[in-house]
């Protein structure tokens, strides 16, 4: 026997071990002895079972890999809850907010650039045969055309920041107007959703439209804006001192300290100031300036504020006139006080007309009309005056106390004024003066304790049953009217209870008469708005402009010219420019080569408030309407759009599982070894 034969040593080892174990523990020896009798047989069976298990696992992995690979090419998906029928085709409207606020930056860069990237993802998530509308704040005609995918991507690249601003409801209305036919309707709104854009009113949408909002996350920025301005006097004269009120608003959450303000007139600096404004507050400042010449003036108020600068300037324009036209219609030949009053100042050009020969066509060219003691005021005159006042004119009525009371009552009631109750001949004295009224502002330097007021011997008492719109300027005892203002239409009528005769009162000679009449004349000046808002104000007001048969008006600026639509009303001309004026600046109204007016436009201040509407508040605006919110931070817009429209696609998961099972197969083949035992 070959002792070197491995089986011999193995057998010897198999017999010796149980004997040794038995010497220490008989029970254990017995168990091990019987188990080792079949040792070789069990080893062979275990090797065979492991080999079969390995082959079975490899086969299963290979089959599963092939199955999931087939599934991946089949593109399985979980159907969308919206149950969209893709066979009907898709019409997609994408709105990109390109207002000034979108020029702000966040971690992704410019908000507008991020919006354009998201819009491209939306386009790529749809099919090649789908049609797209690209909408911006400009609301241009080209935005009403449906584009294919390539055209839409090109149009997105061309979007730039615009001065135009819209409301969310306006945008949705415009988007929904593009949809026709039976195609699926999709609306995407990509914006920072400023509070001014979202608004506070409930949003109404079409139930058949799938609406998705992509809210870009912007940083809250400090901002101070020139909110508004106004001139204290409607009348502007050469070489006089003017006062301008500037209103600044701090939209930020922190106090803005020492904001510098500068005033320019015709590009020349006229005043300078500075303001400190609390967070979220408004503050006014009054700037004085002088040295104006005749004609149109171009003004600008500016401040320095970073990082937002689009609202740091506000343009305005006004005209310095050489004269103001006043007409006096006289019923008494010996009238002298009105003539003496307005002839004393060369700025006023007084035209006198007798009651019997009134030139009605010339009345709209005058800012103030004085009716001085008319003997028999007619109903025809009342109708002309009513039209004149409704279009912004001012009328002062000094009655004729000797005229027929019934005739005057009918005349006054035709002008919406109180009727005459009686003629009073009891001497009286004005008991009060309304010093808080704007007409008396800056009239008195100091007020004495016992102010001397006009006396009256003869006057009309009026039936003041329904005069809620009356403003008493001078009042008799018991609340009786002596001199009052009545707003009518766009103008006003001033009614006196007495005439200007010396025998009836000392009103015409009293010190209060001259400043009162001058203030009324100045307040009656017809002035156009000193500025408009681009893309918002579409109607411009001007004094009446007469055009010949072949003449037209043009609105002209640098590299800009448009012919507005004209409409004539009594006393003024309206120019309709639609939304053609898109940029801030000065625009000349030209008739041929002559400049009739200068109008100033500014950017909309709605973009100045850099606070944003939260998602929960947006949901409240839509109420129970179904809308989707796509978060640009956590969502892939393309995946979210595809999932919403087509359901959740599973082909990527199937492909991943295919690779996983192939990897398991490789691991089994390479690392799962079966230990083999031999025996002879």
Number of C-alpha atoms within 10 A of each C-alpha: 5 7 8 8 10 12 14 15 12 12 10 10 11 16 14 11 13 20 16 12 16 16 10 10 12 13 11 13 18 14 12 16 18 11 11 14 12 10 11 12 10 13 14 13 11 14 15 13 12 15 15 12 12 17 15 12 15 20 13 14 21 18 15 17 24 16 14 20 18 15 18 20 12 12 12 16 13 11 15 15 11 11 11 18 12 12 8 12 17 21 23 28 27 23 25 26 30 27 23 23 26 25 17 18 16 14 9 11 11 14 24 26 19 19 25 23 15 20 25 20 18 20 24 17 17 21 13 11 11 18 21 26 24 25 26 23 20 20 16 11 7 10 20 16 12 19 19 15 20 13 14 19 20 12 16 22 13 8 17 17 16 19 20 24 25 21 15 19 17 12 19 20 14 17 24 18 9 17 18 10 8 10 17 21 22 20 21 25 24 26 26 29 28 23 18 20 22 22 16 13 11 14 19 13 16 12 9 10 16 20 20 19 19 21 22 21 18 22 14 14 16 21 24 29 25 20 21 17 21 16 16 11 13 15 20 23 20 17 13 11 12 18 14 17 15 20 16 24 22 24 23 21 15 13 16 21 11 11 15 14 21 17 23 17 20 13 11 11 14 16 16 15 14 13 15 14 22 17 17 16 15 15 14 15 14 15 18 13 17 15 12 19 16 13 16 18 18 20 21 20 22 18 22 15 17 12 11 19 15 19 22 20 20 25 24 24 23 23 22 16 15 15 15 21 18 21 22 21 21 23 20 14 9 8 15 12 15 19 14 10 17 20 13 9 11 11 15 18 15 21 14 15 15 15 22 13 9 14 11 11 8 9 19 22 16 21 23 27 27 19 20 23 25 22 19 16 23 14 16 11 15 18 14 15 22 21 18 25 26 17 20 23 27 27 26 22 21 20 23 25 21 11 14 12 18 12 15 22 19 19 22 19 13 18 21 16 22 22 21 20 14 12 16 15 12 9 12 16 16 20 18 17 16 14 15 9 11 11 18 17 11 10 13 11 7 7 8 8 6 6 10 13 17 22 17 24 16 19 24 23 18 18 16 15 8 9 12 8 10 16 16 21 20 21 19 20 12 7 12 18 24 25 21 18 18 21 17 20 14 12 19 21 24 21 22 19 25 24 24 21 18 12 10 17 21 18 20 18 14 13 13 16 15 17 16 15 16 16 17 18 22 19 18 23 21 22 16 17 15 19 23 22 18 22 24 17 16 17 16 17 14 21 19 16 14 12 10 6 6 5 10 15 20 19 22 17 13 9 5 10 15 14 15 20 14 16 11 14 11 14 22 20 17 19 21 17 18 13 16 16 21 17 15 19 21 21 20 19 23 17 17 11 6 9 15 16 20 23 25 23 23 23 26 23 16 17 22 28 22 22 20 18 17 14 13 8 12 20 17 14 17 15 13 8 15 13 16 16 16 19 15 16 11 7 11 15 22 18 15 20 22 18 18 19 23 21 19 16 18 15 19 14 13 22 17 14 18 23 15 14 20 18 14 16 20 14 12 16 13 9 8 12 11 13 10 10 9 9 8 6
